[in-house]
Amino acid sequence: MKTKTPNPLTAFFSNLVAGFNRIYLTSRWYKISFKLFSKNLICPPE
């Protein structure tokens, strides 16, 4: 049973958006964790 393949352009764009969302979220978390890490590195908590 073959399902109709979606429009390649639509699939491409949805994949692109999903990838951008993933990259944006991970980069945001990386920035936050890096900030916390560097803060602890520069002036370690007592």
Secondary structure as a PSIPRED ss2 file (coil, helix, strand):
# PSIPRED VFORMAT (PSIPRED V4.0)

   1 M C   1.000  0.000  0.000
   2 K C   1.000  0.000  0.000
   3 T C   1.000  0.000  0.000
   4 K C   1.000  0.000  0.000
   5 T C   1.000  0.000  0.000
   6 P C   1.000  0.000  0.000
   7 N C   1.000  0.000  0.000
   8 P H   0.000  1.000  0.000
   9 L H   0.000  1.000  0.000
  10 T H   0.000  1.000  0.000
  11 A H   0.000  1.000  0.000
  12 F H   0.000  1.000  0.000
  13 F H   0.000  1.000  0.000
  14 S H   0.000  1.000  0.000
  15 N H   0.000  1.000  0.000
  16 L H   0.000  1.000  0.000
  17 V H   0.000  1.000  0.000
  18 A H   0.000  1.000  0.000
  19 G H   0.000  1.000  0.000
  20 F H   0.000  1.000  0.000
  21 N H   0.000  1.000  0.000
  22 R H   0.000  1.000  0.000
  23 I H   0.000  1.000  0.000
  24 Y H   0.000  1.000  0.000
  25 L H   0.000  1.000  0.000
  26 T H   0.000  1.000  0.000
  27 S H   0.000  1.000  0.000
  28 R H   0.000  1.000  0.000
  29 W H   0.000  1.000  0.000
  30 Y H   0.000  1.000  0.000
  31 K H   0.000  1.000  0.000
  32 I H   0.000  1.000  0.000
  33 S H   0.000  1.000  0.000
  34 F H   0.000  1.000  0.000
  35 K H   0.000  1.000  0.000
  36 L H   0.000  1.000  0.000
  37 F H   0.000  1.000  0.000
  38 S H   0.000  1.000  0.000
  39 K H   0.000  1.000  0.000
  40 N H   0.000  1.000  0.000
  41 L H   0.000  1.000  0.000
  42 I H   0.000  1.000  0.000
  43 C C   1.000  0.000  0.000
  44 P C   1.000  0.000  0.000
  45 P C   1.000  0.000  0.000
  46 E C   1.000  0.000  0.000
